[in-house]
Amino acid sequence: MNLLALDTCTEVCSVSLSSENKKINRFVKGVEKSSGLILPLCDEVLEEANMSPSELDGIVYTRGPGAFTGVRICIGVVQGISFSNNIPTLGFSTLEVLGYGASKKYNSSKVAVAIDARMGEVYWGYYENNKLHNESLRSPQEVDELGNDFIGVGTGWGAYTELAKCSGIDNFEADFYPQANNLIDLAFISIDKGVKMNFDTAMPVYLRDNVAHKLLK
């Protein structure tokens, strides 16, 4: 199965192409407006695989939450490639991608994810036993009290020192970001469980709906 995975929902931009049980990955960090690189990166991985978009069997993507512009760019690119080539899609929460990636890297079944949402809030959830729980927008003082069985990941841990105290988690890594190669893994896991890719319009998840509605007017 040929799968293209895209993520631009945070400060980084990443693309992964899975073909013939091999992955071709691109990951960009520390570049201003990195989300604007998504199309060139897609071209790079397809060219390296000597493949055209029409040969893709599916597109996997992060649907948010995250940076408003980055989420919109990711969804827009997915919609464009999908519609023009009649390719089904499958979306995952940014928090789930982070949780899954951290569970692999740190060999932990308990991961607390916090992305800096600005305005004194975080996009929050915890990934336990291969499932995302409590995806929501929270103030740092309102997160779940989980304890030191969990490891924390995401930019929220660096932005708000209250998170460690309120969650009871001392072990965290703020410099941790979603990667498209983990999207590929999540897609295959979901497909093996019977989840179907579909041709419905790819839709974003913002969580902060009041801000999103104002910006979309």
Long-range contacts (C-beta under 8 A, 24 or more apart in sequence): 1-57, 1-58, 1-188, 1-191, 2-51, 2-55, 2-56, 2-57, 2-58, 3-56, 3-57, 3-58, 3-59, 3-60, 3-184, 3-187, 3-188, 4-42, 4-45, 4-46, 4-53, 4-56, 4-58, 4-59, 4-60, 4-81, 5-59, 5-60, 5-61, 5-180, 5-181, 5-183, 5-184, 5-187, 6-38, 6-42, 6-59, 6-60, 6-61, 6-62, 6-74, 6-77, 6-78, 6-180, 6-183, 7-61, 7-62, 7-74, 7-94, 7-97, 7-178, 7-179, 7-180, 7-183, 8-34, 8-35, 8-38, 8-62, 8-70, 8-71, 8-73, 8-74, 8-77, 9-62, 9-63, 9-64, 9-65, 9-66, 9-67, 9-70, 9-71, 9-74, 9-94, 9-178, 10-66, 10-67, 10-70, 10-94, 10-115, 10-155, 10-177, 10-178, 11-67, 11-155, 11-177, 12-177, 12-178, 12-179, 13-37, 13-38, 13-41, 14-41, 14-177, 14-178, 14-179, 14-180, 14-181, 15-41, 15-42, 15-44, 15-45, 15-180, 16-45, 16-179, 16-180, 16-181, 16-183, 16-184, 17-45, 17-46, 17-48, 17-49, 17-51, 18-184, 19-49, 19-51, 23-181, 23-184, 24-48, 24-49, 25-179, 25-180, 25-181, 26-180, 27-179, 27-180, 29-177, 35-67, 35-69, 35-70, 35-73, 35-74, 36-73, 38-73, 38-74, 38-77, 39-77, 42-77, 42-81, 53-81, 53-84, 53-85, 53-87, 54-85, 56-81, 56-85, 56-87, 57-87, 57-88, 58-87, 58-88, 58-89, 58-90, 58-187, 58-197, 59-87, 59-88, 59-89, 59-90, 60-89, 60-90, 60-91, 60-92, 60-180, 60-183, 60-184, 60-186, 60-187, 61-89, 61-90, 61-91, 61-92, 61-183, 61-202, 62-91, 62-92, 62-93, 62-94, 62-97, 62-178, 62-183, 63-91, 63-92, 63-93, 63-94, 63-202, 63-203, 63-204, 63-205, 64-93, 64-94, 64-204, 64-205, 64-206, 64-207, 65-93, 65-94, 65-95, 65-115, 65-117, 65-123, 65-135, 65-137, 65-205, 65-206, 65-207, 65-208, 66-94, 66-115, 66-123, 68-206, 68-211, 68-212, 68-215, 71-204, 71-205, 71-206, 72-204, 74-204, 75-202, 75-203, 75-204, 78-202, 79-201, 79-202, 82-199, 82-202, 86-199, 88-196, 88-197, 88-198, 88-199, 89-197, 89-198, 89-199, 89-200, 89-202, 90-187, 90-190, 90-195, 90-197, 90-198, 91-202, 91-203, 92-183, 92-186, 92-187, 93-125, 93-132, 93-135, 93-205, 94-123, 94-178, 95-123, 95-124, 95-125, 95-127, 95-132, 95-135, 95-154, 96-125, 96-127, 96-132, 96-135, 96-186, 97-178, 97-179, 97-182, 97-183, 97-186, 98-127, 98-153, 98-154, 98-176, 98-177, 98-178, 99-125, 99-126, 99-127, 99-132, 99-153, 100-127, 100-130, 100-182, 100-185, 100-186, 101-153, 101-176, 101-178, 101-179, 101-182, 102-127, 102-151, 102-153, 102-173, 102-176, 103-127, 103-130, 104-182, 104-185, 106-151, 108-150, 108-151, 110-146, 110-149, 110-150, 110-151, 111-150, 111-151, 111-152, 111-153, 112-143, 112-144, 112-146, 112-150, 112-151, 112-152, 112-153, 112-167, 112-169, 112-172, 113-152, 113-153, 113-154, 114-140, 114-143, 114-152, 114-153, 114-154, 114-155, 114-156, 114-157, 114-160, 114-163, 115-154, 115-155, 115-156, 116-154, 116-155, 116-156, 116-158, 116-159, 116-160, 117-156, 117-207, 117-208, 119-208, 120-160, 121-208, 122-154, 122-156, 122-159, 122-160, 122-163, 123-156, 123-207, 124-156, 126-150, 135-207, 136-207, 137-207, 137-208, 140-166, 141-166, 142-166, 143-167
